[in-house]
Structures are given as structure tokens and as C-alpha cells.
Amino acid sequence: MFAIGLTGGIGSGKTEACKILCELGAKTINADTFGHYIYEKNTTAWEEIVKEFGKTILDKEGNIARPKLAKLVFSSKNRLDKLNRICHPKIKNLVIKKLNQFRVDQVEVVVVEAAILIEANWKDIVDEVWSIESKTSIILDRVKKRDKINHHAIQARMDSQIDNETRLKNSDRMITNNGTIQELKDNLTEIWAKKFINTNKE
């Protein structure tokens, strides 16, 4: 089994790229889905997060209100680091468990979509790291339309992530996504063919 770690900053197009790779034949793991799972009420992570940040981050039902938590942590590197120390190891373990299941099922190619793959030191669980990058102006436009949040909130999230230079140093492949979805699809299809189809023919 070949595992690709697909990463990139907010609004870079990771999810779209993951969909395309799925259409090409890969199985996919979305680390953010596990992030939602560990946030569920009364889990170990939920208890640790509430203990660390207080009950003001909860909604009326006692669930973690992600917008409230995001506003709190993205305005402070210290708080974000604390949240990451709680969540990243737990999410990584769930990703590893899923990867192991795919190995048992004899899956050929798996894509792990994870924005924090490099920061959380997950490179050891994948065979290659593929990063998606886009121009800042394009990212701002995409995220404003998608998340309905203002420029300041988007910039705060971008500032909390590693820069493209660091991401490039830690990636095996950098994929530029400044155009249309079709252009991204054409690019990934070409990469897929060279990596998995042409190699197999040889």
C-alpha cells in the first residue's frame, strides 16, 4: 500500500484535490473528520479541552462550539499549541488505525488529507507528502465565499499555519492550485498516471 499525505493551508484546495484522487482510485482518510469525532461530548479529548479552555466554549447542550473554540485559539499561538497537544496525538492514532485496516483490505493507494500533517509530525505514517499551494488573494476569496468569515479571521488562521517555504521543504511534491477545478484535475490526473499507472506497466 502506498500512502500519500495531502496537506496545504486553509483554502488551498486540499478537499477538492482529495475528491479528485478518490475518483482516480485512491481511498481517502480525512483527518478533520477524526477531529470532529474526538470533540464529541464526554470523550477524553472533550474533557481535556473543557478543562483547559473552560465551559464558555460549550453550547447549551454541552457540546464544544467549534466557532467559539476557533475564535479563542486562533488569536493566541499559546492556546493553539495547547489545543494541538491535546488533539494531534489522538487524531494520529485514529488515522494509523484506519491505515492499518486499509492494509488488511489490500488497498493500493490511500490519501490522508490533513492540514496539520507537517506541523503535527505525521510524515512518518505516509510514504510521500503532497502539498497544495495557492496565492493568498485566491485563498482569501475562496474562504470568504465558503466559510462566510471576514478577512481578519481568515488571516488569523493563515498566520497560525506554517508558511509555504516550510511546507515545501517538508514535501515530496508541491501542487499549485491557482486556476479552475478542471485545471487541478488535469494536473492530478497526469501526476497519478506517471506515479501509479505508467510505473505499473513497466
N, C-alpha and C positions, 0 to 999 in steps of 0.2 A: 504494500500500500504506500502511496505517495501522498504526503500531507503538505498542503500549501497554507501558510499563514497569510491571510489577506488583511492588510491594515491600511491606515490612512487617517488624515484628520477629519474633523467634522465637515460634512458637506462635500467630501471629495468624490463620493460615488461608490463607496465600498459595497453597499447593499445592492445597487444596480449591477455592479461587476459580479457579485456573488450569484445573482439570479442568472446572469449570462453563463457563468461557468457551470451552474447547475443544468442549464439547458444543453450544454456541451457534453454533459455526462458525469459531472462530479457530484458527490454527496456533500452536503454542507452542514456546518455547525455554526450557529450564531451565538457568540459568547454573551451578547447582550440579553439574549433570551434567558440564559442561566442567571444573569444579573437580576432580572426581574424575579426569577424563582427564589433566589436566596433572600430577596427583600420581603418575601411573604411573611405575614404576621406569625409571630411566635417561633420562627426559625432561629437558629443560633446567631446568624448574621443580624437578623432583625433586633434581637435582644442586645447585641453588642453595639449596633448603630444607635439605638434609642438611648442606651446607657451613655454613649459618647456625646451625642448631639441634643439629647433632651426630647421631651414629648411634644414640643412645639412643631416638630416635623411630621407629626401624625395627623391624619384626618379624623373625622368624627367616629369612624368605625375602628380606629386604631391601626390603620394601615399606613405605611410610610408614603407620604405625599411626595413623589419624586420631584415635582417642580419646586417645592419648599426646600427639599434637601439640596437640589441643584443650586438654587439661589444662595444657599448658605456656603456650600463647599467651593463653588467656582469663584467666589470672591476672596478666598483665602487659600494659599498653597498649603499651609499647615493643616487646615481642616481637610483639604482634599487628600493629602498624604495619609491622614488618619483613616479616612474612609477607604482608601485604596488598600491599606494594610489589613483592614478587616475583610474586604471583599475579594481582592485578587486571588489569594491562595484558594479560597473556597470555589471560585469560578473555575480556576485552573484544574482543580481536582475533578470537577464535573465534566470539563472538556476532555480530560485524559480518559475518563471512564467511557465517554462516548466514542473516542478514537479507538479504544481497545475493543469496543463492540463492533465497530466497523471492520477492524482487522479480523475478528472472528467471522464476520459475514463475508470476508474476502473482497471487500470493496477496493477498487483500484486507485481512485483519486478522491481525496477529501479536502475541502476548503474550510479552514477555520477563520471566520470573519470576526476580527477583534480589533477595535480601535486602539486598545492599550497593549497590544501584543508585545511591542518592543519595550515599553516602559515597565511592564509587569514581568519582564524576563521570561517570556514564554517561547523564545526561539528554540529552546531545547526539545519542545514537543512537536515541532514541524520540521519538514525536510528543507523547505525554502520559504523565504519571506517575500511576498509580493506587495508592494506599496502603491496605492493610488494617490496621485497628487493633482491639484487644480490651482488655478490662480485665485488669489484672495478675493478679488472682485466677483468672480464667478461663485465662489463658496458663499459669500455674503448674500448674493442674490438667491441662490438655491435654498439656503437655510431660512431666510426671511419668508419665502413662499411656503416652505414645508412646515416649519415649526411656529410660524406667526410670532416670532420674538424680535426684539429690536437689535440694532447694530451693536449696542453696548453689551448686551447679553451674549451675542454671538462671539464678539471679540474676546470676552472673558473666557469663554470655553476654548477658543483657539489658543489663547495665551497659556492655558493650563496644559496644553499638549506639547509634545516635543516638536521641534521645528523640522522642516523638510530636509535640511542638511544632515541632522542626526538620523532621521528616518532613512535617508539614502545610504548612509554609512552602514546601517544595520539591515539593509535589504539586498536580496539577490536579484530582484527585478523591480524597476520603477516604471509605472504605467501612467502616462499623462492623460488626464480626462478633462479637457477644456472645450470639447465640442459636443456633438449630439450623442444620444444613446446609441444610434446606429454606428457612429464612428468608434465608440468604445467597444461595441460588439464586434466590429470588423477587426479591431486591434487584438482583442482577446481570442477571437477565433483563429487568427494567424498564429498567435503565441501557442495556443492549445495544439494546433496541428503540428507545429515544429517540435513541441515538447513531448507529446504523447502519441500522436498518430504516425508521423514520419519515423520516429525512433523505433516504434514497434515494428514497422515494415522492414526496417533494416535488421 
